[in-house]
Amino acid sequence: MSTYAFIIGVSAIIILSFLFNLVARKTNVPSVLMLIALGVGIQYLAPYIGLGLEEDHRLMNQLKILGNVGLILIVLEAALDLELKREKIGIIVRSFMVATIALAGSSFLIAFVLTQFFSDASFFKALVYAVPLSIMSSAIIIPSVGRLSKEKREFMIYESTFSDILGIMFFYFLIQNAAAENAGAVIIDIGKNIGLTLVISIVASYGLVVLFQKITSQVKLFLIIAVLMCLYAIGKSFHLSALIIILMFGLILNNTGVFFRGPMKRLTNKEKLKPIFHDFHVLTLESAFLTRTFFFVLFGITIHLASLVDVRTAVISCIIIGSLYLVRWFCLLLIVRKQIIPQLYIAPRGLITILLFYAIPDGWMDFHGEVLTSYESSYDLTIGNFESGILLFTILITSLIMMVSLVLDRGGKVRDVLKITLGNNSDSNHDSIIDDIEEYQVVINPQNSSKGDEKANNSESKEE
């Protein structure tokens, strides 16, 4: 492929990703699904457009690099969205409890399920696989809940953010302590690790925030991101929980009034920080958008669609998805207690699920991510015959469930949305499915349905 053709291809993917986001806002069809479909399409068109995709290992390496960059940006983006205010303590506590209990409960339940289907899966290996499947995707949820009521929207933003952060930390704590001799050694190691990381992250974050407002050069936003990525890489090299550094920086930058008090208050200038924070937040969002775009397209390119027609894969996926919603229903009923719809169904899986799945040690790297010169079975935590189709099924179905629940909640036209998802054909089966859902919508939520009709009538009269 020529240089110019490559530039055209990359630019086209970014433009399509932007258009997918616009479609997602109108229809609630997650843009992630469209990006994966685009990747699958590129995979099958590759031989006809001169793309050599036969070297799978190179694609996987690119996927891992993009994934790590995306991981930093996602945690940073999530931290920049967390406002620590007194009036939000209640919703923060409730969302944190739901995220924590749901993550732990789902992980252990899915781990048990996997041990029943895979003979070579010890409970620890199954737990390593279960954690990524138990993490909600804030990257999908946050842009999708804009039309919910303020309380429900804030709850979902906080919960998905906590789910991301806690899930990533839980996964890497499992991996890094896989060789521990007993639970006591694990607890001591985790305590030391978190303690040292917290000290470094607090000192570094305070220093960066103060430095942030003193840099007069116009070129400084990417400088801060480069410093954060450097700190992350150094932290990982010393086997620290480096994501805490990213999280702490985002929290302190977004909540300077909370962290800079007393004598330290004079170190910050709100008037200077406000425009800088806004620009930095926009840059983080844009960078995360770009990273997510190419990550999901590359993931689509690496998917083997044959696994989707495997009955065993479909059965395992459905049991896993059922487990996720069962645990979520219990947590919301226990903690939130009332008005748990549509929050119950807003639990999509996405980038972090895929990223952590590919971070599971396969014997060619140790438990701290260092590449080995030869295969070592003691560092292999993979489960034989575990199909990547299970990941794809989980992402697809949880995203579709979220989409339908959001449409039903706002009284929208399910027929229009599902026709886009199912395909624009006149298959009678598709029409009957849509009719059934619309009837169900009227039964469970007649007010929303009537509101939707009223809005449609009003808009038509205005146009006339």
N, C-alpha and C positions, 0 to 999 in steps of 0.2 A: 504493500500500500504506500502511495506517495505521501510526502509530508503534508501537502495541501489537502489531500483526501482525509488524512487523519485529523487535521484541524477542523475541517468541515464536520466530520463525524462527532468529535468532542463537543463542538458548538451546538450541533443538532440535538445531542443528548441533553445538554443544559436547557436549551429552549423548550424541548418536550417536557422536561421535568417541571419547568415553570408553568407550562400549560396544564400538566397533570394536577398541579396544586390548585389552579383555578377551577378545574373540573371537580376536584375533591371538595372544595368549598360549596359548590352548587349542589352536589349530589351525595356527599358524605361517603363516596367510594374512596377509600384510603389511597393516596398517591403511591404508597409503597407497593401495592399490588400492581399498579400500572408500570412502575419501574422494573419490577421483577419480570412482568410480561414482556417488556421491551428487551430485557436481557435475554430471555428465552428466544425471542424473535431474532435477535442478533446472532445467537448461537446457531440457529437453523439457516440463517441467510449467509453466514460467514463464508462457506465455500464459494458462493456466487459473487461475493463482493471483494474477494481477495484477502480475507482475514484469516491468519493462521492461528487457530485456537487449540491446536493439538497438544501444546505444551501446558498441561493442566497445572503442573507444579509452579510455573511462573505466575499463572493467574492466582493461585492460592496464596503465593507470597505477596502479590499486590493487594489481595483481599485483606490479608493480615495487617499490612502496613496501613491501608486505608482505615481498617477497623480500629487500630490503636489511636490514630489521629482522631477518628470520629468519637472514640470513647472519651478522650480528653475534652473535646468540644461539647459533647452531650452533657458531661458532668458540669462543665463550666457554665453552659447555657442553663442547666437546671438550677445551679447555685445562684445565678444572677436573677432567677425568677422567684427565689425564696425571700420574702419579706418577713422579718422578725418583728412583729408589732404586738403590743399588749392585747389589743382587741381580737387578734387572730390566734391567741394561744389555744383556745378551745378547738378550733378546726385543725390546727397544726397537730395537737396531741391526738385527736381522733384519727386523722389521716395517717399519722405515724404508726399508731397501734394497728390499724387495719393493714397497712403495708407490711409491717413486721410479722404479724400473725399469719397473714395470707401467704407471704413468702415462705416462712418456715413450714406451715401446714401443707402447702402445695408441694414443696420440695420433698418432704418425707413421704407424702402419699404417692407422688409420682415415682419416687425411688422404689417404693414397695411394688408398684405396678410393673416397673421395668425388670425387677428381679424375677417376676413371675413369667415373663416372656423371653428373657435372654438367659440362657443357662450359665454363661461365663461372667455374668454381672454380679459382683459382690455388692453388698449394700452401699459401700463407700463409693464404688465406681458409678453405681446407679444414681447416687446423690449428686455426684459431680455433673452428671447429665441432666438431672432434674432441676437444678438451680436455674440454668439459663431459660428453661421452659416456664419457670415460675415468675419471671420478671416481666412486669408490664412495660409497654413502650411509651415513654413520655413524648418521644418524637412524633408518635402518631396521635396520642391522646390530646396534647395541648392545643394543636391547631384544630382539633375536631369538636371541642366542647364549648366553643364560643357562644353558642345559642342557648346553652343551659342557663338556669337561674344562677345568680351570683354565688350563692352558697354552694350549690352543687358543682359549679365550675371551679371554684377555688379548692373545694375538697378533692376533685379529680386531679387538678394540677399538683397539689401538694402530695397526694398519694402516689401518683405515677413518678414524681421526682424522687420521693423516698424509696420507692420500689427499685428504681434504677440504681441509686447509690448503694442501698443496703444489699441488693442482689449482687452487684459487682464485687463489693467487699467480701460478702459471704463466699462467693465462688473462689476468689483468690486466697482467702484464708484456708479453704479446704485444700486447694492445690498445693500451697506452700507448706502445709503441715501434713501432707500425705504420708511422709516417712516418720512422723512422730511415733514414739514408742507407747505413750499412754495419754489419756485425756489431760492429766495434770501438766505434762510437758507442753501440750497444745495451748492450754490456758496461759501458762507462764510466757510462752513464746509470743502469743497474740498480745498479751498485756505489754510486754517489752516493745513489740513492734509498733503498736498503736501509740504508746507513750512517747517513744522517740520520734515517730512521724508527726504527732501533734505538736511537739516542741518545735521541730524544724518548720512545719507548715505555718504555725502562728507567727514565728519570727520572720520567716520569708514573706508571708502575706502582709503583715504590717509594714515591712520595709518596702514591698512593691507598691502598696497603695500610696505611701508617702512619696515614693519616687515617681509614681504615676503622674501626680499633679505638678511635680517640679520640672518635668521634661518640657522644654519649650519648643523643641523641634516638632514640625508637623508630622513627621514620620515616627510614630511611637506605638501605635496600636498593635501592629504585627511584631514589634519589638517585645511587647509584654507577652504576647502569645508564644513567641520563640523562647523567652525566658521560662515560661510555665512548662512548655514541652521539654526543655532542657532539664528542669528540676524533676519532672516526671521520669525522664529516662535515667537520670542519676539515681533517683530514689529506687527505681526498679532494679538498677544494677546492684544496689546494696540490699536488695530484697525487702524494701520497706513498702508500706501500703501507700504508694505514691499518689493515688487518686485523692487521698485526704488533703494533700497540698492544694490540688486544683479546687476541691470543694471549699476549703477554708478561705482561699483567696476570693472566690466568687461571693461567699457569704459576707466577708468583711467589706468588700468593695460595695456591695448592695445595701449594707446596713452599717455605714460608718457612724451613725448616731448612736448605735447600740455598743459598738466595739471601741470607739474613741470617746472616752468620758474623762471627766476631771482634768488633770494636767495635760492628758494626751489630746484633749479636744482641740488645742491650738495647733496641732500637727496637720489638721485637715481644713480645707476651705470648701464648703459646700458649693459655693458659686463656681469654683473652678472644676470641682469633681462632677457636677451634674451634667454638663455637655460632654465631658470626656466619657463618663459612664454610658451615656446614651449612644455615642458613636461606637464605643467598645462593644456594647450589647448588640448593636446592629451588625457589626463586623463578625461577632461570634455566631449570630443567627445565619448570616450569609455563608460563612465558612462551613457551618454544620450542614446547611442545605446542600452545598457543593459536595461535601464528603459523603453525605447520605445518598445523593444522586448516583455517584459512581460506585458506591459500595453495593447498593441494591441491584444496579445494572450488572455489575460483575458477578454478583451472587446468582442472578438469573442465567448468566452465561454458563455457570458451573453446574446448574441443576440438571439432573438426569430424570426426565419426565417419566421414564419407565417405572420409577418407584411409586408414582401416583396411582398406577392401576393395580398395584399389589394389594390384595384383600387384607393380608396380615398387617401391612403398614397402616391401612385405613382404620382397622379395628383398634390397633394400639393408639393411634392418634385420637380417635373418638373417646376412648377411655381416659386418656390424658386430659383432653378438653373438658370432659365431664367432671373430672377431679378438680380442675381449676375453678370451675363455676360453683361446684359444691362447697369448696373451702371458702370461696369468696362470699357466697350467700350466707354461710355461717358467721363469718367475720362481720359483715355489714349488719346482720340481724343482732349480733351480740353488742356491737359498739355504736353503730348509727341508729339502729332500732326502727326508725320510721323513714318513709320516703326513700327507699333504696333502689327505686327504678327511675331512670335507666342506668344508674351507676353500676348495678349488678352486672350488666352486659357490656360495660365499657372496660374491657380488659384485653386489648390486642397485644400480640407479641411482635417484635420487630428486630431492629438492628442489633441490639445488645444480645438477644437470644442467639442470633447467627454468629456474632463476633465471639461470644464466650464458647460456643460449640466448637469453633475452629481453634480455640485457645487450649482445648483439652490436650494434655501431654500425650504424645503418641509413641514415645520411646526414642524419638530423635531429638528431644530437648528435655532438660531436667525440670524439676518442679518450680524453678524460678525463671523459666523461659530462656535459659542459656542453651544454644544449639550444641548438640553432641557430635563428635566425629564418627560415631558408630551407634548402631541401635542397641539400646539397653532395655530389656524387658521390665526391669524394676521401675522404670520411669513411664511405663505404658499404662495409661488409665482408660484406654478406649474399650468399647464394648463391640465385639464382633457382630457383624450383620445388622448393626444399627443403621437404618436407612435415613438419609438426609430428607427423604420424603416426609418423615414424621415432623420435621421442622416446618416444611412448606405447608403441610396440612394444617398445622397448629396456627401458623401465621395467617393463612387464607381464611380459615373458618372463624377464628376470633375476630378478625378484621371485618368480615361480613356480618357477624352477629352485632358488632358495635354499630356498623352502618345502619342496619335495619332498625335497631333500637333507637338510634338518634332520630331517624325519619319518623318513626311511630310517636316518639315523644313530642315532636313539634307539629304533628298533624300534617306532615307532608304527603306527597303522592308517592306511595311505595312502588306503584306500577312503573312510573317513569325511571326511578332509580334502579330497580331490579332488572328492567329491560336492558339498561346499559351494562349491568353486571353479567346477566345471563346471555346476552347477545341479542342483537336486533333481528330476530327471526320470529316467525309466526307460529312456532311450535305450540301446540295446544297444551302440552304439559307445563310449559313455562307460564302460559296464561292462567291455568288453573291454580298454580302455586301462588301467583300474584293475587288472584281473586280471593283465595283462602286467607292470605295475610291481611288484605284490605278489610275483609269481613271481621277478622280478629281485632283489627285496629279499632273499628267502630264499636265493637263489644266492650273492649277494655278501656277505651278512652274516647267516648263520644264527644266530650267537650273539645278536645284537641282537633278531632275530625271536623266538627262544625266550625271551629275557628279557622281551620285551613280553608274550608269552603268560603267562609266570609271574606277572608283575605283575598282569595282568588277573584271573587265577585267584585270586591272593591277595586282591585287593580284593573279589572276589565272595564269597569265604569269610568275610571280615571282616564284610561286610554281613549275611550270613546269621546 
